[in-house]
């Protein structure tokens, strides 16, 4: 069985943040699949928002604007 690769802390932080954005988008009415698809399609933009220091809630509001 292959050894599970460890994520570096920065990558894990971005993934955790994106999961929180997904939850916010679902709360706003998107389906989980729609939220995931949107984040995947716009991952560079969301990554920029992460590094700009936006909270997941703020990023979701930007995505819905």
C-alpha positions in Angstrom: 0.0 0.0 0.0 1.3 3.5 -0.9 2.3 5.8 1.8 0.0 8.8 2.2 1.6 12.0 1.2 1.7 14.7 3.8 0.6 18.2 2.8 2.7 21.1 3.7 1.1 23.5 6.2 0.5 26.3 3.7 -1.3 23.9 1.2 -3.4 22.5 4.1 -4.3 26.0 5.3 -5.5 26.9 1.8 -7.5 23.7 1.4 -9.1 24.2 4.8 -10.0 27.8 3.9 -11.6 26.7 0.6 -13.7 24.1 2.5 -15.0 26.9 4.7 -15.7 29.0 1.6 -17.6 26.1 0.2 -19.7 25.9 3.4 -20.5 29.6 3.1 -21.6 29.2 -0.5 -23.8 26.3 0.4 -25.4 28.4 3.2 -26.1 31.1 0.6 -28.0 28.6 -1.5 -25.6 26.8 -3.8 -25.5 23.1 -4.0 -22.3 21.4 -2.7 -21.4 20.4 -6.3 -22.0 24.0 -7.5 -19.8 25.4 -4.8 -17.0 22.9 -5.4 -17.1 23.4 -9.2 -17.0 27.2 -8.7 -14.0 27.0 -6.4 -12.2 24.6 -8.7 -12.8 26.8 -11.7 -11.7 29.9 -10.0 -9.0 28.5 -7.7 -6.3 31.1 -8.6 -8.7 33.9 -7.7 -9.7 32.2 -4.5 -6.0 31.6 -3.7 -5.4 35.3 -4.2 -8.3 36.1 -1.8 -6.7 33.8 0.8 -3.4 35.5 0.6 -5.1 38.9 0.7 -6.4 37.8 4.1 -10.1 37.6 3.4 -12.1 35.4 5.7 -14.1 32.5 4.1 -17.3 34.5 4.6 -15.8 37.6 2.8 -14.5 35.4 0.0 -18.0 33.8 -0.4 -19.6 37.3 -0.6 -17.1 38.3 -3.3 -17.9 35.2 -5.2 -21.7 35.9 -5.0 -21.3 39.6 -6.0 
